[in-house]
Amino acid sequence: MDSEHWRAVITAAQAGDRRALDELVAGWLPLVYNIVGRALNGHADVDDVVQETMLRAVGNLGSLRDPDSFRSWLVAIAMRQIRDRARRKTPDRLEEAPASDFADLTVLRLQLEGQRREVAEAVRWLDDEDRQLLSLWWLEVAGELTRRELAAAVGITRQHAAVRVQRMKERLETSRGIVRALDGACPGLGELTGRWDGRPDSVWRKRLARHIRGCGYCGGTRETVVPAERLLVGIALVPLPVGFTLSLAFGGKTAVAATSAGWSAKLLGALTKPAVAVTAGATMVAGGAYVVTQPPDAPPPRAAIAPTATATSEPPRTSAPPAPTPRSSPSAPKKTDPYGTVVDAVDRAPDPDTPPAALPRRPESGITSTGGPKAVMQHRGDRVTLTGRGYVLVRWQISPGSRPGALVMPSWTGLKGRLFHVASGGSRRMDDPLPGAPNGYATGMGGPGIGYAVLPPGTQQMWQNEYFYLDGTVTLTQNERGCDYGLAVFPSDRDAVVEDIGQGPPQGAIRYGLVRDTGTDSAPVPQYVTRETPADPATVPQRSRV
């Protein structure tokens, strides 16, 4: 959902529109459930904390002055309820086991494997405070929250948040090592854990970490350990469990008490009117009860708020290997309409001094654009429709200095005709080192000083300028949610493409460009292209078989 849509929904809900209120709850409940569930690791109190969070959000909706701040406001409410719950815990409740381990739920519902599964299971070993922070940081790197929203929810500055996150990540990596070691067959570890009751806690985390540091078997990694933030990029929200019930009735309050607590008369009226609204496998029924109705044998749904990458055993690699033979992707055209191959390879950057091959000639009659000669798309939901026969330049501007993290790729939808990815230029790939780059940048994808823009698994690294040939019509949509980026879209021609990709190191560029066009219908087509026209283009599957 784009920001303009949610702004309208929130405004309507504040005015007492029941349908808008239902949509607001249905749309944001999964985010709250994931924050609370991961912070409490599926404890029996999760449902109560989620309910109290949503109840407070609905009850105080009228006090929200800026609809654009709704997400950070809602997350802050959730974190206050989590902290309040921790303060209310009595000694006899400290030993309660989780009702349904959220780590197991994450692995099962999102079908995580390999090191992604390892990260989810390592959460069990974190202390409450670290787990609360991780519940937000996980969503930040998955593209659901910004660092500003994370810091605001915790009640600290962004600088302090960076320090806290770094310390939490260090303990998370230690916990990952424990999960990895416990999956092994170290005799010494088996002897040590003979006295362990199987319940993770900070004492045993320290004992096991000490053993691992001094053990050649446990300490030796048998595969490259990928940083957690790269593993978590694009992971979906854990869907609400079947049968989950959320009551948005007064929760025991009388109408007088609810009014004195700040509930507006319009909201009170809306909450007491019978209404039924079916949304995404859930039903809002009379009296304000929200019940997940998806049948247990249904496949896990995709994220309710953001598109995600399919969970694979490895994230994209920054030092690209030799390009494998392209294979058809789930987002490729149907077999009944075969042409081209999807760009589905993490390819090696060509030698900087190698001039490009000749660009085949294709017929040109010109491209018209709903954005004019230069459409600049900087926000989620911005789009441009291109029509005609000719070349199109899509120029990338990535801004990890503003907000690093998951980079949700743009999508091509409603394709009629043919679309090919013909060349890459602009003097550099976005992951090329930038000589003399300021403010912590190492490449166009960011750097250690500011964080990185991270691609979904299997995505081919884009260049500064990407060229496409269109014979028909298609719509390109900016799907930003996570790392900031912008796209500039220009109708172009073959001469301009040849001139761009021919600029090389002798002219001061980092590298020559690259020709991808075969001159036939076997030329690659872009990733994330579909002939369908989804209501939200961000739902085009962002996944790969790499």
C-alpha positions in Angstrom: 0.0 0.0 0.0 1.4 3.4 -0.9 1.6 6.3 1.6 -1.2 8.3 -0.1 -3.6 5.4 0.3 -2.9 4.9 4.0 -3.1 8.7 4.6 -6.6 8.6 3.1 -7.6 5.5 5.1 -6.3 7.0 8.4 -8.1 10.3 7.8 -11.3 8.5 7.0 -11.0 6.3 10.1 -10.4 9.4 12.3 -13.7 10.8 10.9 -15.6 7.7 12.0 -15.6 5.6 8.8 -16.0 2.0 10.0 -14.8 0.4 6.8 -11.6 2.5 6.9 -11.1 1.5 10.5 -11.5 -2.1 9.6 -8.9 -1.7 6.7 -6.5 0.1 9.0 -6.6 -2.7 11.6 -6.4 -5.5 9.0 -3.5 -3.8 7.3 -1.3 -3.0 10.3 -2.2 -5.9 12.7 0.4 -8.2 11.0 3.2 -5.7 11.7 2.2 -5.4 15.4 1.9 -9.1 15.8 5.4 -9.6 14.4 6.9 -7.0 16.7 5.2 -8.3 19.8 5.6 -12.0 18.9 9.3 -11.7 18.2 10.0 -9.5 21.3 8.2 -12.0 23.6 9.2 -15.1 21.5 5.6 -16.3 21.3 4.9 -16.1 25.1 1.3 -16.6 26.2 1.0 -12.9 26.7 1.5 -12.1 23.0 -2.2 -12.0 22.2 -2.9 -9.8 25.2 -0.2 -7.3 24.3 -1.2 -7.2 20.6 -4.8 -6.6 21.6 -3.9 -3.9 24.1 -1.7 -2.2 21.4 -4.4 -2.2 18.8 -7.0 -1.1 21.4 -4.9 1.8 22.4 -4.2 2.7 18.8 -7.9 2.7 17.8 -8.9 4.5 21.0 -6.3 7.3 20.5 -6.5 7.6 16.7 -8.2 10.9 17.0 -5.1 12.4 18.8 -2.8 11.5 15.8 -2.2 14.9 14.1 -0.1 13.6 11.1 -1.3 10.5 9.3 2.2 10.1 7.8 3.6 9.4 11.3 1.0 6.6 11.9 3.5 3.7 11.6 6.1 5.1 14.0 3.3 6.1 16.4 1.8 2.6 16.3 5.2 0.9 16.7 5.9 3.1 19.7 2.6 2.1 21.3 3.5 -1.6 20.8 6.9 -1.1 22.4 5.4 0.6 25.4 3.0 -2.3 25.9 5.9 -4.7 25.7 7.9 -2.8 28.3 4.8 -2.5 30.5 4.3 -6.2 30.3 7.9 -6.8 31.4 7.5 -4.5 34.4 4.3 -6.3 35.4 5.9 -9.8 35.4 5.9 -11.5 38.8 8.6 -14.0 39.8 6.2 -16.9 39.3 5.6 -15.8 35.7 9.2 -15.5 34.9 9.5 -19.2 34.4 6.5 -19.6 32.1 7.4 -21.3 28.8 6.3 -19.7 25.5 2.8 -20.8 24.4 4.1 -21.2 20.8 7.8 -20.6 20.2 8.0 -17.6 17.7 11.3 -18.9 16.4 9.7 -22.2 15.3 6.7 -20.3 14.0 9.0 -18.1 11.9 10.9 -21.0 10.4 7.7 -23.0 9.7 5.4 -20.3 8.2 8.2 -18.6 6.2 9.8 -21.9 5.2 13.2 -20.7 6.2 16.3 -22.9 5.6 20.0 -22.8 6.1 21.4 -19.7 7.7 18.1 -17.9 7.7 16.7 -20.7 9.9 19.8 -20.4 12.1 19.1 -16.6 12.7 15.5 -17.2 13.6 16.4 -19.9 16.1 19.2 -17.8 17.6 16.6 -15.3 18.8 15.8 -17.7 21.7 19.2 -17.1 23.2 18.8 -13.3 23.5 17.8 -11.4 26.7 14.5 -9.7 26.8 16.0 -6.2 26.0 17.9 -7.5 23.0 14.9 -9.4 21.7 12.8 -6.3 21.9 15.4 -4.4 19.9 15.8 -7.2 17.4 12.0 -7.3 16.8 12.4 -3.8 15.4 15.8 -4.2 13.7 14.6 -7.4 11.9 11.8 -5.4 10.4 14.1 -2.6 9.5 16.4 -4.7 7.4 13.4 -6.5 5.9 12.2 -3.1 4.7 9.2 -2.7 7.0 10.6 0.0 9.3 13.1 2.9 9.0 16.0 3.5 11.4 14.2 6.7 12.4 11.1 4.7 13.4 13.2 2.2 15.2 14.9 4.9 17.3 11.7 6.6 18.0 10.0 3.4 19.2 12.9 2.7 21.6 13.0 6.3 22.7 16.6 7.0 21.9 18.6 9.0 19.2 19.6 7.4 15.9 23.2 7.5 17.0 22.4 5.7 20.2 20.2 3.3 18.3 23.2 2.5 16.0 25.3 1.6 19.1 22.5 -0.5 20.6 21.9 -2.4 17.4 25.6 -3.1 16.9 25.8 -4.7 20.4 22.7 -6.7 19.9 24.0 -8.0 16.6 27.2 -9.1 18.3 25.2 -11.2 20.8 23.0 -12.5 17.9 26.1 -13.7 16.1 27.3 -15.4 19.3 23.8 -17.1 19.5 24.0 -18.2 15.9 27.3 -19.9 16.7 25.6 -21.7 19.6 22.7 -22.9 17.3 25.3 -24.1 14.7 27.4 -25.9 17.4 24.3 -27.6 18.9 23.5 -29.0 15.5 27.0 -30.5 15.3 28.4 -33.6 17.0 31.2 -32.2 19.3 31.8 -34.8 22.1 33.0 -32.0 24.5 29.8 -30.0 23.9 27.7 -33.1 24.5 29.4 -33.6 27.8 28.9 -29.9 28.7 25.2 -29.8 27.8 24.5 -33.0 29.8 23.6 -30.8 32.7 21.5 -28.4 30.6 17.7 -28.5 30.8 17.4 -27.4 27.2 16.0 -23.9 27.9 18.1 -21.1 26.4 19.2 -18.4 28.9 22.0 -15.9 29.3 24.0 -18.1 31.7 24.1 -21.0 29.3 24.8 -18.7 26.4 28.0 -17.5 28.1 29.0 -21.1 29.0 28.4 -22.4 25.5 30.1 -19.4 23.9 33.1 -19.9 26.0 33.3 -23.6 24.9 32.9 -22.7 21.3 35.8 -20.1 21.4 38.2 -22.7 22.8 36.9 -25.7 20.7 38.5 -26.4 17.3 35.5 -28.5 16.2 32.7 -26.0 17.2 34.7 -22.9 16.3 35.6 -24.0 12.9 32.9 -22.9 10.4 32.2 -25.3 7.5 30.6 -22.6 5.4 30.8 -18.9 4.9 28.9 -17.2 7.7 26.7 -14.5 6.1 25.9 -11.4 8.1 22.4 -11.5 9.6 21.2 -8.3 8.0 21.8 -9.8 4.5 20.0 -12.9 5.5 16.9 -11.0 6.8 16.5 -8.7 3.8 13.2 -9.2 2.2 11.9 -11.8 4.6 8.1 -11.6 4.9 6.1 -10.8 8.0 5.1 -14.0 9.8 1.4 -14.4 9.0 -1.2 -14.3 11.8 -2.0 -17.8 13.1 -5.3 -19.4 12.1 -7.9 -18.7 14.7 -6.1 -15.6 16.0 -8.9 -13.3 17.5 -8.6 -9.6 18.2 -11.5 -7.9 20.0 -11.7 -4.2 19.4 -14.8 -3.9 21.6 -14.4 -1.8 24.8 -12.4 -4.5 26.5 -14.5 -4.3 29.7 -14.8 -0.5 29.6 -18.2 1.2 29.8 -19.0 3.8 27.2 -18.5 6.5 29.9 -15.1 5.1 30.8 -14.1 4.8 27.2 -15.2 8.4 26.5 -13.2 9.7 29.5 -10.2 7.8 28.2 -10.2 9.9 25.1 -12.3 7.8 22.7 -14.1 10.1 20.2 -17.8 9.9 19.9 -17.5 9.0 16.2 -15.1 6.1 17.0 -17.3 4.9 19.8 -20.2 4.9 17.3 -18.2 3.1 14.7 -17.0 0.4 17.1 -20.5 -0.4 18.3 -22.1 -0.7 14.8 -22.3 -4.2 13.4 -20.1 -4.6 10.4 -18.4 -7.3 8.4 -15.3 -6.7 6.2 -13.4 -9.6 4.7 -9.7 -8.9 4.1 -6.7 -11.1 3.2 -7.9 -14.3 4.9 -9.4 -12.5 7.9 -12.8 -11.3 8.9 -13.8 -8.2 11.0 -17.2 -9.2 12.5 -19.8 -7.4 14.5 -18.6 -5.9 17.7 -15.1 -5.4 16.5 -13.7 -8.9 16.6 -11.0 -9.7 14.1 -10.6 -13.4 13.4 -8.1 -15.1 11.0 -10.2 -17.5 8.9 -7.5 -18.8 6.5 -7.8 -22.7 6.5 -4.8 -24.5 8.1 -3.8 -26.2 4.9 -3.6 -23.0 2.9 -0.1 -22.0 1.7 1.6 -19.3 3.8 0.4 -15.9 2.5 2.9 -13.2 1.4 3.6 -10.1 3.5 0.6 -7.9 4.1 2.5 -4.7 3.8 5.7 -5.2 1.8 6.9 -7.5 -1.0 9.6 -9.9 -0.1 12.1 -12.2 -1.5 11.6 -16.0 -1.3 13.7 -17.4 1.5 16.8 -19.1 0.0 19.8 -20.5 1.7 22.0 -17.6 0.6 21.6 -13.9 0.0 23.1 -12.2 -3.1 26.9 -12.0 -3.1 28.7 -8.7 -3.4 31.7 -10.3 -5.1 29.8 -11.8 -8.0 30.7 -15.3 -9.3 30.7 -16.3 -13.0 27.3 -15.9 -14.5 25.3 -19.2 -14.6 23.1 -20.0 -17.5 19.9 -17.9 -17.2 16.9 -19.9 -16.1 13.3 -19.0 -16.3 12.0 -17.2 -13.2 8.6 -17.6 -11.5 7.8 -14.0 -12.8 8.7 -14.9 -16.4 6.0 -14.9 -19.2 3.9 -18.0 -19.3 5.0 -20.9 -21.5 2.2 -20.2 -23.8 3.9 -16.9 -24.7 7.6 -17.7 -24.7 10.2 -15.2 -25.6 13.5 -14.1 -24.2 15.0 -15.2 -20.9 14.5 -13.5 -17.5 17.6 -11.8 -16.2 18.1 -14.3 -13.4 21.8 -14.4 -12.8 24.1 -12.7 -10.3 26.6 -11.9 -13.1 30.3 -11.0 -13.0 31.3 -7.4 -13.8 33.1 -7.3 -17.1 36.7 -6.2 -17.3 36.8 -2.4 -17.1 38.9 -2.1 -20.3 36.8 -4.4 -22.5 34.7 -2.4 -25.0 31.1 -3.6 -25.4 30.0 -5.8 -28.3 28.1 -4.3 -31.1 24.5 -3.4 -30.2 22.1 -5.1 -32.7 19.7 -2.8 -34.6 16.0 -3.0 -33.8 13.3 -1.0 -35.5 12.5 2.4 -33.8 9.4 4.6 -34.2 9.8 6.3 -30.8 8.5 5.9 -27.3 5.8 8.0 -25.6 5.9 8.3 -21.8 3.2 9.4 -19.4 6.0 11.1 -17.5 7.2 13.2 -20.4 10.8 13.3 -21.6 12.1 12.7 -18.1 10.0 11.0 -15.4 11.6 11.1 -12.0 10.2 8.6 -9.5 11.4 8.9 -5.9 8.5 7.5 -3.9 6.8 4.2 -3.5 3.9 3.9 -5.9 5.3 6.4 -8.5 4.9 5.0 -12.0 5.2 5.7 -15.7 3.5 4.0 -18.6 5.6 3.7 -21.8 4.2 3.0 -25.2 5.7 2.6 -28.7 8.7 0.9 -30.3 12.2 2.0 -29.3 14.7 2.4 -26.5 14.2 3.4 -22.8 16.8 4.5 -20.3 16.2 3.8 -16.6 18.8 5.6 -14.5 19.4 4.6 -10.9 20.0 6.9 -7.9 20.4 5.0 -4.6 20.6 6.8 -1.3 21.7 4.5 1.5 23.0 7.6 3.3 19.4 8.5 3.8 18.2 5.0 4.6 20.1 1.8 4.0 18.8 -1.7 4.0 16.5 -3.9 1.8 16.2 -2.6 -1.7 12.8 -3.6 -3.1 13.1 -3.6 -6.9 10.8 -1.8 -9.3 8.4 -3.9 -11.3 7.2 -3.9 -14.9 3.4 -4.7 -15.2 0.6 -4.8 -17.7 3.1 -5.7 -20.5 1.5 -5.9 -24.0 4.0 -6.8 -26.7 7.7 -7.4 -26.0 10.2 -6.0 -23.6 14.0 -6.7 -23.7 16.9 -5.7 -21.4 19.4 -4.6 -24.1 22.4 -2.9 -22.5 23.9 -1.5 -19.3 26.0 1.7 -19.1 26.4 4.9 -17.2 30.2 4.3 -16.8 29.8 2.0 -13.8 27.9 -0.8 -12.0 26.3 0.4 -8.8 28.6 -1.9 -6.8 31.8 -0.4 -8.3 34.1 1.3 -5.8 33.7 5.1 -6.0 37.1 6.9 -6.0 37.2 9.6 -3.2 33.6 8.9 -2.1 32.6 11.1 0.9 30.6 10.4 4.0 31.2 6.7 4.4 30.3 5.6 0.9 32.4 2.8 -0.6 30.2 2.1 -3.7 27.0 3.2 -5.2 25.3 0.7 -2.9 26.6 2.3 0.3 29.5 1.5 2.6 30.5 0.6 6.2 30.1 4.2 7.4 26.4 4.5 6.4 25.1 1.0 5.7 24.4 -0.8 2.4 21.6 -1.1 -0.1 21.0 -4.8 -0.3 19.4 -6.6 -3.3 16.9 -9.4 -3.0 18.4 -12.9 -3.5 19.3 -13.7 -7.1 18.9 -10.1 -8.3 21.3 -9.1 -11.0 23.4 -6.1 -10.0 22.1 -3.0 -11.8 24.3 -0.4 -13.5 23.9 3.4 -13.3 22.1 3.3 -16.6 20.0 0.4 -17.7 18.6 0.3 -21.3 15.5 -1.5 -22.4 13.8 -2.0 -25.8 10.0 -1.9 -25.9 7.7 -2.9 -28.7 4.2 -2.4 -27.1 3.2 -0.9 -23.8 4.3 -1.5 -20.2 4.1 0.3 -16.8 7.2 0.7 -14.6 6.5 1.2 -10.9 8.8 2.4 -8.1 8.4 0.0 -5.2 10.7 1.5 -2.6 10.2 0.2 0.9 13.5 0.1 2.8 16.5 1.6 1.2 15.8 5.0 -0.5 16.2 5.0 -4.2 15.0 7.0 -7.2 14.5 6.2 -10.9 14.7 8.6 -13.8 13.1 7.3 -17.0 13.9 8.7 -20.4 12.7 7.6 -23.9 16.0 7.2 -25.8 17.4 5.8 -29.1 20.0 3.4 -30.3 22.6 6.1 -31.0 22.4 7.4 -27.4 22.8 3.8 -26.1 25.9 3.2 -28.2 27.5 6.5 -27.2 26.9 5.8 -23.5 28.2 2.2 -23.3 31.2 3.2 -25.4 32.5 5.5 -22.7 35.3 3.7 -20.9 38.3 4.2 -18.6 40.2 6.3 -21.2 37.4 8.8 -21.0 37.4 8.9 -17.2 34.7 6.3 -16.7 35.1 3.3 -14.3 34.3 0.8 -17.0 32.9 0.4 -20.5 29.2 -0.6 -20.7 27.8 -4.0 -21.6 25.6 -5.2 -24.4 23.0 -7.8 -23.5 20.9 -7.8 -26.6 21.2 -10.9 -28.9 19.2 -9.3 -31.6 16.5 -12.0 -31.4 13.7 -12.9 -29.1 16.2 -14.8 -27.0 17.4 -11.5 -25.5 16.9 -11.2 -21.8 13.8 -9.6 -20.4 13.8 -7.6 -17.1 13.3 -9.3 -13.7 9.9 -8.7 -12.1 7.9 -8.3 -15.3 4.4 -9.5 -15.8 1.6 -9.2 -18.3 -0.8 -8.9 -15.5 -1.9 -5.7 -13.8 -2.0 -6.2 -10.0 -3.7 -3.6 -7.9 -0.4 -3.2 -6.0 2.6 -3.6 -8.4 4.8 -4.3 -5.4 3.2 -7.7 -5.1 4.9 -9.0 -8.3 7.0 -11.9 -6.9 10.5 -10.6 -6.1 12.3 -13.9 -6.2 14.9 -15.9 -8.1 16.0 -19.5 -8.7 19.7 -18.5 -8.3 
